[in-house]
Amino acid sequence: MATAASSNITHSASKMKVIWSWQSNQEPWNEKQNKKWTRYSDLENTIIEEAYQNGEGQVQLAQYIIDFDSIVQINKSDKRKKRPLKRSVVEVEGHLREQRFFYPEKPIKSFESSNDDAMISAFIEKWISRYTGIAHYTNRKWPEIVEQAAKGILKESKVLNQEADGYAIANSLRKVKNKTEDEIIICAIRLYTAETFLYKLINSVLRENDTSKIDTLGAYCFLLHKQSRYNDQYQIVYRGANCTEAMINDYKQSVNKWIKWMGFTSTSRDRRQAEIFGNTLFVIELVGRYIHMSDISPISVFPDEQEVLLDAGTIFEVITGSQSTQLIKNQHLSKAATEQAAHESYLRSTPILNRLRVRASDHTTAASSSSCISSIQPGLTATTSKNKQIT
């Protein structure tokens, strides 16, 4: 799969994007009829353009074959039915996608259930337990995992009446199921970054902990989980949100406490982009070796969103609770982190209603930090981590 596509929206400034369309008027070969052009979905557009750039002769969609030699769309059920194609280059305004980067996360206290000390989503952990025969690290069967993911996504797409994109996603996964682990993971991530039903459905299921979807979506969530890498350097990323007053109060009540975001969290290294939507800016510090995250911008369909993806179930600690500078942080404050935080103090004067600074938690030494936590909030007892990892 290509690691970059020339057809992408990237910056907030104007950019050029390739658009593929098919002629949709009743009689496409009748020159007397006015031509009507219908765009393909964003994912289909990306798949078509990548195949075109790679010099492929054809590419398969759910109901059609795209033939680049004849520049036509061919109906799979009746190959006599063909329609002309058009490839256009248009200027667009790019910005972070609101549903992807601005969903208001509700804080979930992270040490109230038996699985909360695990460095993995409970949903994904349940899938691993159910399918240990293909998922266990000693005998992992990637082709079977990928095939299960493809079948599950296709099934869910039919329920949502999104079968065209579902087919495209499943077909892309099946193309790499016999390739290396890295190639499989790259494909899964790239599909996740596309503008489809998939990332919205995945995170809705994870946020609600809808275990009825384990059989259909668990395998794909596992593939996304495998994209995450341990973080070995301090950095700050950003996420905007439109939080209700009740949500803001929830965060205020969580000062100096552990919280967990249940879905995969899309963040950006571009603060200005993150401030476009919503009334709240999350300033997220990533500190500690064992934070599961990955800079996925090099393989994203939208690379200039500068996306850093945090693993499902990432744990945070709220730092302060003031209306203008409410913060969340990881447990471990390094000298570099403290200095960087001071350099970022100018953020407090930016025109945004609420500011939530968060530090992703590397809680593997929680027991040794209990005295520090107690000094911040008297009476708070730190939970000893079992350092439970499932890889």
C-alpha positions as a Markdown table, in Angstrom:
| # | Residue | x | y | z |
|---|---|---|---|---|
| 1 | Met | 0.0 | 0.0 | 0.0 |
| 2 | Ala | 1.3 | 3.4 | -0.8 |
| 3 | Thr | 2.6 | 5.4 | 2.1 |
| 4 | Ala | 1.4 | 8.7 | 0.7 |
| 5 | Ala | -1.3 | 9.7 | -1.8 |
| 6 | Ser | -1.2 | 12.8 | -3.9 |
| 7 | Ser | -5.0 | 13.1 | -3.6 |
| 8 | Asn | -5.1 | 14.2 | 0.1 |
| 9 | Ile | -6.3 | 17.2 | 1.9 |
| 10 | Thr | -3.5 | 18.3 | 4.1 |
| 11 | His | -3.1 | 21.8 | 5.6 |
| 12 | Ser | -5.6 | 24.4 | 6.7 |
| 13 | Ala | -4.4 | 26.5 | 3.7 |
| 14 | Ser | -5.6 | 25.7 | 0.2 |
| 15 | Lys | -4.4 | 22.4 | -1.3 |
| 16 | Met | -4.8 | 20.4 | -4.4 |
| 17 | Lys | -6.8 | 17.2 | -4.3 |
| 18 | Val | -7.5 | 14.6 | -7.0 |
| 19 | Ile | -11.2 | 13.7 | -7.3 |
| 20 | Trp | -12.5 | 10.7 | -9.2 |
| 21 | Ser | -16.1 | 10.7 | -10.6 |
| 22 | Trp | -18.3 | 8.6 | -12.7 |
| 23 | Gln | -20.8 | 9.8 | -15.3 |
| 24 | Ser | -24.2 | 9.2 | -13.7 |
| 25 | Asn | -26.7 | 10.7 | -16.1 |
| 26 | Gln | -29.2 | 8.1 | -17.4 |
| 27 | Glu | -27.5 | 7.5 | -20.8 |
| 28 | Pro | -23.8 | 8.2 | -20.3 |
| 29 | Trp | -22.9 | 7.5 | -23.9 |
| 30 | Asn | -25.6 | 9.8 | -25.4 |
| 31 | Glu | -23.8 | 13.0 | -26.3 |
| 32 | Lys | -27.1 | 14.9 | -26.4 |
| 33 | Gln | -27.7 | 14.4 | -22.7 |
| 34 | Asn | -26.3 | 16.8 | -20.1 |
| 35 | Lys | -23.4 | 15.1 | -18.4 |
| 36 | Lys | -23.8 | 14.5 | -14.6 |
| 37 | Trp | -20.8 | 13.5 | -12.6 |
| 38 | Thr | -21.0 | 11.7 | -9.2 |
| 39 | Arg | -17.9 | 11.5 | -6.9 |
| 40 | Tyr | -16.8 | 8.3 | -5.3 |
| 41 | Ser | -16.6 | 8.1 | -1.5 |
| 42 | Asp | -13.4 | 9.4 | 0.1 |
| 43 | Leu | -12.1 | 5.9 | 0.7 |
| 44 | Glu | -12.9 | 4.7 | -2.8 |
| 45 | Asn | -11.3 | 7.9 | -4.2 |
| 46 | Thr | -8.1 | 7.2 | -2.3 |
| 47 | Ile | -8.0 | 3.5 | -3.4 |
| 48 | Ile | -8.6 | 4.5 | -7.0 |
| 49 | Glu | -6.0 | 7.2 | -7.0 |
| 50 | Glu | -3.4 | 4.9 | -5.3 |
| 51 | Ala | -4.0 | 2.2 | -7.9 |
| 52 | Tyr | -3.7 | 4.8 | -10.7 |
| 53 | Gln | -0.4 | 6.2 | -9.2 |
| 54 | Asn | 0.9 | 2.6 | -8.9 |
| 55 | Gly | 0.3 | 1.9 | -12.6 |
| 56 | Glu | -2.3 | -0.8 | -12.0 |
| 57 | Gly | -4.6 | -1.7 | -14.9 |
| 58 | Gln | -7.7 | -2.1 | -12.8 |
| 59 | Val | -9.0 | -1.8 | -9.2 |
| 60 | Gln | -12.0 | -3.6 | -7.7 |
| 61 | Leu | -14.7 | -1.8 | -5.8 |
| 62 | Ala | -17.8 | -3.3 | -4.2 |
| 63 | Gln | -20.0 | -3.3 | -7.3 |
| 64 | Tyr | -17.7 | -2.0 | -10.0 |
| 65 | Ile | -14.4 | -2.5 | -11.7 |
| 66 | Ile | -12.4 | 0.6 | -12.4 |
| 67 | Asp | -10.5 | 0.1 | -15.7 |
| 68 | Phe | -7.7 | 2.6 | -16.2 |
| 69 | Asp | -6.9 | 1.6 | -19.8 |
| 70 | Ser | -10.4 | 2.4 | -21.0 |
| 71 | Ile | -11.1 | 5.0 | -18.3 |
| 72 | Val | -14.5 | 3.4 | -17.5 |
| 73 | Gln | -16.4 | 2.0 | -14.6 |
| 74 | Ile | -17.6 | -1.6 | -15.3 |
| 75 | Asn | -20.6 | -3.1 | -13.5 |
| 76 | Lys | -19.6 | -6.4 | -12.0 |
| 77 | Ser | -23.0 | -8.0 | -12.4 |
| 78 | Asp | -23.3 | -7.0 | -16.0 |
| 79 | Lys | -20.0 | -6.1 | -17.7 |
| 80 | Arg | -21.8 | -4.7 | -20.7 |
| 81 | Lys | -22.8 | -1.7 | -18.5 |
| 82 | Lys | -20.0 | 0.8 | -18.5 |
| 83 | Arg | -19.7 | 4.4 | -17.6 |
| 84 | Pro | -17.0 | 7.0 | -18.3 |
| 85 | Leu | -14.7 | 8.2 | -15.5 |
| 86 | Lys | -13.2 | 11.6 | -14.9 |
| 87 | Arg | -10.1 | 12.5 | -12.9 |
| 88 | Ser | -10.1 | 16.1 | -11.7 |
| 89 | Val | -7.6 | 18.2 | -9.7 |
| 90 | Val | -9.4 | 20.7 | -7.5 |
| 91 | Glu | -8.4 | 23.2 | -4.9 |
| 92 | Val | -9.7 | 22.6 | -1.4 |
| 93 | Glu | -9.5 | 24.0 | 2.1 |
| 94 | Gly | -8.0 | 21.5 | 4.5 |
| 95 | His | -8.5 | 21.3 | 8.3 |
| 96 | Leu | -8.6 | 18.8 | 11.1 |
| 97 | Arg | -11.8 | 16.6 | 10.8 |
| 98 | Glu | -14.2 | 17.6 | 13.5 |
| 99 | Gln | -15.6 | 14.2 | 14.3 |
| 100 | Arg | -12.1 | 12.7 | 14.5 |
| 101 | Phe | -10.2 | 15.2 | 16.5 |
| 102 | Phe | -12.9 | 17.0 | 18.5 |
| 103 | Tyr | -15.0 | 14.3 | 20.1 |
| 104 | Pro | -15.5 | 15.3 | 23.8 |
| 105 | Glu | -14.0 | 12.5 | 25.9 |
| 106 | Lys | -15.8 | 11.7 | 29.1 |
| 107 | Pro | -13.3 | 10.9 | 31.9 |
| 108 | Ile | -13.5 | 7.3 | 33.2 |
| 109 | Lys | -11.7 | 6.6 | 36.5 |
| 110 | Ser | -9.1 | 4.1 | 35.6 |
| 111 | Phe | -8.6 | 2.0 | 38.7 |
| 112 | Glu | -12.1 | 0.9 | 39.6 |
| 113 | Ser | -12.2 | -2.5 | 37.9 |
| 114 | Ser | -9.9 | -5.5 | 37.9 |
| 115 | Asn | -8.6 | -4.8 | 34.4 |
| 116 | Asp | -7.8 | -1.1 | 34.8 |
| 117 | Asp | -4.2 | -1.8 | 35.6 |
| 118 | Ala | -3.7 | -3.6 | 32.3 |
| 119 | Met | -1.8 | -1.6 | 29.6 |
| 120 | Ile | -4.5 | -2.6 | 27.1 |
| 121 | Ser | -8.1 | -1.9 | 26.4 |
| 122 | Ala | -10.5 | -4.3 | 28.2 |
| 123 | Phe | -12.4 | -4.7 | 24.9 |
| 124 | Ile | -9.2 | -5.9 | 23.1 |
| 125 | Glu | -8.2 | -8.0 | 26.1 |
| 126 | Lys | -11.5 | -9.8 | 25.9 |
| 127 | Trp | -11.0 | -10.5 | 22.2 |
| 128 | Ile | -7.5 | -11.9 | 22.9 |
| 129 | Ser | -8.9 | -14.2 | 25.6 |
| 130 | Arg | -11.7 | -15.4 | 23.3 |
| 131 | Tyr | -9.4 | -16.0 | 20.3 |
| 132 | Thr | -6.2 | -17.0 | 22.1 |
| 133 | Gly | -5.7 | -19.7 | 19.4 |
| 134 | Ile | -4.8 | -17.1 | 16.8 |
| 135 | Ala | -4.0 | -14.1 | 19.0 |
| 136 | His | -1.5 | -15.4 | 21.6 |
| 137 | Tyr | 1.9 | -14.0 | 21.1 |
| 138 | Thr | 3.6 | -17.4 | 21.1 |
| 139 | Asn | 1.5 | -18.6 | 18.1 |
| 140 | Arg | 0.0 | -15.5 | 16.4 |
| 141 | Lys | -1.8 | -16.3 | 13.1 |
| 142 | Trp | -1.9 | -13.0 | 11.2 |
| 143 | Pro | -3.8 | -14.2 | 8.1 |
| 144 | Glu | -6.6 | -15.5 | 10.3 |
| 145 | Ile | -6.7 | -12.3 | 12.4 |
| 146 | Val | -6.8 | -10.2 | 9.3 |
| 147 | Glu | -9.5 | -12.3 | 7.6 |
| 148 | Gln | -11.6 | -12.1 | 10.8 |
| 149 | Ala | -11.2 | -8.3 | 10.8 |
| 150 | Ala | -12.2 | -8.1 | 7.1 |
| 151 | Lys | -15.3 | -10.2 | 7.6 |
| 152 | Gly | -16.3 | -8.3 | 10.7 |
| 153 | Ile | -16.0 | -4.9 | 9.1 |
| 154 | Leu | -17.9 | -6.0 | 6.1 |
| 155 | Lys | -20.7 | -7.3 | 8.2 |
| 156 | Glu | -20.9 | -4.1 | 10.2 |
| 157 | Ser | -20.9 | -2.0 | 7.1 |
| 158 | Lys | -24.0 | -3.8 | 5.8 |
| 159 | Val | -25.8 | -2.9 | 9.0 |
| 160 | Leu | -24.9 | 0.8 | 8.6 |
| 161 | Asn | -25.7 | 0.8 | 4.8 |
| 162 | Gln | -22.0 | 1.5 | 4.2 |
| 163 | Glu | -21.3 | -1.6 | 2.2 |
| 164 | Ala | -19.2 | 0.2 | -0.5 |
| 165 | Asp | -16.7 | 1.4 | 2.0 |
| 166 | Gly | -16.9 | -1.8 | 3.9 |
| 167 | Tyr | -16.0 | -3.8 | 0.8 |
| 168 | Ala | -13.1 | -1.5 | 0.0 |
| 169 | Ile | -11.7 | -1.8 | 3.6 |
| 170 | Ala | -12.1 | -5.6 | 3.6 |
| 171 | Asn | -10.5 | -5.9 | 0.2 |
| 172 | Ser | -7.6 | -3.8 | 1.2 |
| 173 | Leu | -7.0 | -5.9 | 4.4 |
| 174 | Arg | -7.2 | -9.2 | 2.4 |
| 175 | Lys | -4.6 | -8.0 | 0.0 |
| 176 | Val | -2.0 | -7.9 | 2.8 |
| 177 | Lys | -3.1 | -10.7 | 5.0 |
| 178 | Asn | -0.2 | -13.0 | 3.9 |
| 179 | Lys | 2.4 | -10.2 | 4.1 |
| 180 | Thr | 4.6 | -9.2 | 7.1 |
| 181 | Glu | 3.3 | -8.0 | 10.4 |
| 182 | Asp | 4.5 | -4.4 | 9.6 |
| 183 | Glu | 2.7 | -4.3 | 6.3 |
| 184 | Ile | -0.5 | -5.6 | 7.9 |
| 185 | Ile | -0.4 | -2.9 | 10.6 |
| 186 | Ile | 0.5 | -0.1 | 8.2 |
| 187 | Cys | -2.6 | -1.1 | 6.1 |
| 188 | Ala | -4.8 | -1.2 | 9.1 |
| 189 | Ile | -3.7 | 2.2 | 10.3 |
| 190 | Arg | -4.0 | 3.8 | 6.9 |
| 191 | Leu | -7.6 | 2.5 | 6.6 |
| 192 | Tyr | -8.3 | 3.9 | 10.0 |
| 193 | Thr | -7.2 | 7.4 | 9.0 |
| 194 | Ala | -9.6 | 7.5 | 6.0 |
| 195 | Glu | -12.8 | 9.4 | 6.2 |
| 196 | Thr | -15.2 | 6.5 | 6.5 |
| 197 | Phe | -17.7 | 5.0 | 9.0 |
| 198 | Leu | -14.9 | 2.8 | 10.5 |
| 199 | Tyr | -13.1 | 5.1 | 12.9 |
| 200 | Lys | -16.4 | 6.5 | 14.2 |
| 201 | Leu | -17.8 | 3.0 | 14.7 |
| 202 | Ile | -14.7 | 1.6 | 16.4 |
| 203 | Asn | -14.5 | 4.4 | 18.9 |
| 204 | Ser | -18.3 | 4.4 | 19.6 |
| 205 | Val | -18.0 | 0.7 | 20.4 |
| 206 | Leu | -14.9 | 1.2 | 22.6 |
| 207 | Arg | -16.4 | 4.2 | 24.5 |
| 208 | Glu | -19.5 | 2.2 | 25.3 |
| 209 | Asn | -17.6 | -1.0 | 25.9 |
| 210 | Asp | -20.1 | -2.8 | 23.6 |
| 211 | Thr | -18.9 | -6.4 | 24.0 |
| 212 | Ser | -21.5 | -7.5 | 21.5 |
| 213 | Lys | -19.1 | -6.3 | 18.8 |
| 214 | Ile | -16.1 | -8.3 | 20.0 |
| 215 | Asp | -16.5 | -10.9 | 17.3 |
| 216 | Thr | -16.8 | -8.4 | 14.4 |
| 217 | Leu | -14.5 | -5.6 | 15.5 |
| 218 | Gly | -12.2 | -7.1 | 18.1 |
| 219 | Ala | -9.7 | -8.3 | 15.5 |
| 220 | Tyr | -9.4 | -4.9 | 13.8 |
| 221 | Cys | -9.1 | -3.2 | 17.2 |
| 222 | Phe | -6.2 | -5.6 | 18.0 |
| 223 | Leu | -4.5 | -4.6 | 14.7 |
| 224 | Leu | -4.8 | -0.9 | 15.7 |
| 225 | His | -3.5 | -1.7 | 19.2 |
| 226 | Lys | -0.4 | -3.3 | 17.6 |
| 227 | Gln | 0.4 | 0.0 | 15.9 |
| 228 | Ser | 1.3 | 1.6 | 19.2 |
| 229 | Arg | 4.9 | 1.9 | 20.2 |
| 230 | Tyr | 6.5 | 2.8 | 23.5 |
| 231 | Asn | 7.2 | 6.5 | 23.8 |
| 232 | Asp | 10.8 | 7.4 | 24.6 |
| 233 | Gln | 10.8 | 11.1 | 24.5 |
| 234 | Tyr | 8.8 | 14.0 | 25.9 |
| 235 | Gln | 6.3 | 15.7 | 23.6 |
| 236 | Ile | 3.1 | 17.6 | 23.6 |
| 237 | Val | 0.1 | 16.9 | 21.4 |
| 238 | Tyr | -3.3 | 18.6 | 21.2 |
| 239 | Arg | -7.0 | 17.7 | 21.0 |
| 240 | Gly | -10.0 | 20.0 | 20.8 |
| 241 | Ala | -13.4 | 19.3 | 22.2 |
| 242 | Asn | -16.8 | 20.8 | 22.7 |
| 243 | Cys | -17.3 | 19.9 | 26.4 |
| 244 | Thr | -20.5 | 20.5 | 28.3 |
| 245 | Glu | -20.4 | 22.1 | 31.7 |
| 246 | Ala | -21.1 | 18.7 | 33.2 |
| 247 | Met | -18.0 | 17.3 | 31.5 |
| 248 | Ile | -15.8 | 20.1 | 32.6 |
| 249 | Asn | -17.0 | 19.5 | 36.2 |
| 250 | Asp | -16.2 | 15.8 | 35.8 |
| 251 | Tyr | -12.6 | 16.8 | 35.0 |
| 252 | Lys | -12.5 | 19.2 | 37.9 |
| 253 | Gln | -13.6 | 16.4 | 40.2 |
| 254 | Ser | -10.8 | 14.3 | 38.8 |
| 255 | Val | -7.9 | 16.5 | 39.7 |
| 256 | Asn | -4.9 | 14.4 | 40.8 |
| 257 | Lys | -6.8 | 11.3 | 40.0 |
| 258 | Trp | -6.4 | 8.7 | 37.3 |
| 259 | Ile | -8.8 | 8.7 | 34.4 |
| 260 | Lys | -9.0 | 6.7 | 31.2 |
| 261 | Trp | -10.1 | 7.5 | 27.7 |
| 262 | Met | -11.6 | 4.3 | 26.3 |
| 263 | Gly | -11.3 | 4.8 | 22.6 |
| 264 | Phe | -8.3 | 5.3 | 20.3 |
| 265 | Thr | -7.5 | 9.0 | 20.7 |
| 266 | Ser | -6.6 | 11.1 | 17.7 |
| 267 | Thr | -4.4 | 14.0 | 18.6 |
| 268 | Ser | -2.4 | 16.5 | 16.6 |
| 269 | Arg | 1.1 | 18.1 | 16.9 |
| 270 | Asp | -0.5 | 21.2 | 15.5 |
| 271 | Arg | -2.0 | 23.3 | 18.3 |
| 272 | Arg | -3.5 | 25.9 | 16.0 |
| 273 | Gln | -5.5 | 23.2 | 14.1 |
| 274 | Ala | -6.7 | 21.7 | 17.4 |
| 275 | Glu | -8.1 | 25.1 | 18.5 |
| 276 | Ile | -10.4 | 25.5 | 15.5 |
| 277 | Phe | -13.4 | 23.7 | 16.9 |
| 278 | Gly | -14.9 | 23.4 | 20.3 |
| 279 | Asn | -14.6 | 25.3 | 23.6 |
| 280 | Thr | -11.9 | 23.1 | 25.2 |
| 281 | Leu | -8.3 | 22.4 | 24.3 |
| 282 | Phe | -6.6 | 19.3 | 25.7 |
| 283 | Val | -2.9 | 19.9 | 26.0 |
| 284 | Ile | -1.6 | 16.3 | 26.3 |
| 285 | Glu | 1.9 | 15.6 | 27.6 |
| 286 | Leu | 3.4 | 12.3 | 26.6 |
| 287 | Val | 6.0 | 11.3 | 29.1 |
| 288 | Gly | 7.3 | 7.9 | 30.1 |
| 289 | Arg | 8.6 | 4.9 | 28.3 |
| 290 | Tyr | 5.5 | 2.7 | 28.4 |
| 291 | Ile | 2.9 | 5.0 | 26.9 |
| 292 | His | 1.4 | 3.3 | 23.9 |
| 293 | Met | 1.2 | 5.8 | 21.0 |
| 294 | Ser | 2.4 | 6.3 | 17.5 |
| 295 | Asp | 3.0 | 9.2 | 15.1 |
| 296 | Ile | 0.9 | 7.9 | 12.2 |
| 297 | Ser | 1.2 | 11.0 | 10.0 |
| 298 | Pro | 3.7 | 9.4 | 7.5 |
| 299 | Ile | 1.1 | 6.7 | 6.5 |
| 300 | Ser | -2.1 | 8.7 | 7.0 |
| 301 | Val | -4.5 | 9.5 | 4.2 |
| 302 | Phe | -4.4 | 13.0 | 5.7 |
| 303 | Pro | -0.7 | 13.4 | 6.6 |
| 304 | Asp | -0.7 | 17.1 | 7.4 |
| 305 | Glu | -3.2 | 16.6 | 10.2 |
| 306 | Gln | 0.1 | 15.6 | 12.0 |
| 307 | Glu | -1.8 | 12.9 | 13.8 |
| 308 | Val | -0.4 | 11.1 | 16.9 |
| 309 | Leu | -2.7 | 8.2 | 17.8 |
| 310 | Leu | -2.9 | 7.2 | 21.5 |
| 311 | Asp | -3.9 | 3.6 | 22.2 |
| 312 | Ala | -7.4 | 2.7 | 23.4 |
| 313 | Gly | -7.5 | 2.8 | 27.2 |
| 314 | Thr | -4.7 | 5.3 | 27.6 |
| 315 | Ile | -4.5 | 6.5 | 31.3 |
| 316 | Phe | -4.1 | 10.1 | 32.3 |
| 317 | Glu | -3.9 | 12.2 | 35.5 |
| 318 | Val | -5.6 | 15.5 | 35.8 |
| 319 | Ile | -3.2 | 18.2 | 37.0 |
| 320 | Thr | -5.2 | 21.3 | 37.9 |
| 321 | Gly | -8.9 | 22.3 | 38.0 |
| 322 | Ser | -9.2 | 26.0 | 37.2 |
| 323 | Gln | -11.6 | 27.0 | 34.5 |
| 324 | Ser | -8.9 | 28.5 | 32.2 |
| 325 | Thr | -6.1 | 26.1 | 32.9 |
| 326 | Gln | -7.5 | 22.7 | 33.8 |
| 327 | Leu | -4.8 | 20.2 | 33.3 |
| 328 | Ile | -4.3 | 16.4 | 33.1 |
| 329 | Lys | -0.9 | 14.7 | 33.3 |
| 330 | Asn | 1.0 | 11.4 | 33.5 |
| 331 | Gln | 2.4 | 10.3 | 36.8 |
| 332 | His | 6.1 | 11.0 | 36.2 |
| 333 | Leu | 7.4 | 14.6 | 36.1 |
| 334 | Ser | 10.8 | 14.7 | 34.6 |
| 335 | Lys | 13.0 | 17.9 | 34.6 |
| 336 | Ala | 12.6 | 18.2 | 30.9 |
| 337 | Ala | 8.9 | 17.9 | 31.2 |
| 338 | Thr | 8.7 | 20.6 | 33.9 |
| 339 | Glu | 10.9 | 23.0 | 31.8 |
| 340 | Gln | 8.8 | 22.4 | 28.7 |
| 341 | Ala | 5.6 | 23.0 | 30.6 |
| 342 | Ala | 7.0 | 26.4 | 31.7 |
| 343 | His | 7.8 | 27.3 | 28.1 |
| 344 | Glu | 4.2 | 26.5 | 27.2 |
| 345 | Ser | 2.7 | 28.8 | 29.8 |
| 346 | Tyr | 1.7 | 31.3 | 27.1 |
| 347 | Leu | -1.1 | 28.9 | 26.2 |
| 348 | Arg | -3.0 | 30.1 | 29.2 |
| 349 | Ser | -3.6 | 33.5 | 27.5 |
| 350 | Thr | -5.0 | 32.0 | 24.3 |
| 351 | Pro | -8.7 | 32.7 | 23.6 |
| 352 | Ile | -10.3 | 29.4 | 24.5 |
| 353 | Leu | -12.8 | 28.7 | 27.1 |
| 354 | Asn | -11.3 | 25.8 | 28.9 |
| 355 | Arg | -7.9 | 24.3 | 28.9 |
| 356 | Leu | -7.2 | 20.7 | 30.0 |
| 357 | Arg | -3.5 | 19.8 | 30.3 |
| 358 | Val | -3.1 | 16.0 | 30.4 |
| 359 | Arg | -0.1 | 13.8 | 30.8 |
| 360 | Ala | -0.5 | 10.2 | 29.5 |
| 361 | Ser | 0.3 | 7.8 | 32.3 |
| 362 | Asp | 3.3 | 5.6 | 32.4 |
| 363 | His | 2.0 | 4.0 | 35.7 |
| 364 | Thr | 4.5 | 1.1 | 35.9 |
| 365 | Thr | 6.1 | 2.6 | 39.0 |
| 366 | Ala | 2.9 | 3.8 | 40.6 |
| 367 | Ala | 3.8 | 2.2 | 43.9 |
| 368 | Ser | 7.0 | 4.1 | 44.2 |
| 369 | Ser | 5.2 | 7.4 | 43.4 |
| 370 | Ser | 2.5 | 7.0 | 46.1 |
| 371 | Ser | 4.2 | 9.5 | 48.5 |
| 372 | Cys | 4.4 | 12.1 | 45.8 |
| 373 | Ile | 0.7 | 11.7 | 44.9 |
| 374 | Ser | -0.4 | 11.8 | 48.5 |
| 375 | Ser | 1.4 | 15.1 | 49.0 |
| 376 | Ile | -0.6 | 16.6 | 46.2 |
| 377 | Gln | -3.9 | 15.4 | 47.5 |
| 378 | Pro | -3.8 | 14.3 | 51.1 |
| 379 | Gly | -5.6 | 11.0 | 51.6 |
| 380 | Leu | -5.3 | 9.8 | 48.0 |
| 381 | Thr | -4.0 | 6.2 | 47.9 |
| 382 | Ala | -2.0 | 5.2 | 44.9 |
| 383 | Thr | -2.8 | 1.8 | 43.4 |
| 384 | Thr | 0.1 | -0.5 | 42.8 |
| 385 | Ser | 0.3 | -1.5 | 39.2 |
| 386 | Lys | 0.6 | -5.1 | 38.3 |
| 387 | Asn | 2.5 | -4.0 | 35.1 |
| 388 | Lys | 0.2 | -6.3 | 33.2 |
| 389 | Gln | 1.0 | -6.3 | 29.5 |
| 390 | Ile | -0.5 | -8.3 | 26.6 |
| 391 | Thr | 1.6 | -8.0 | 23.5 |
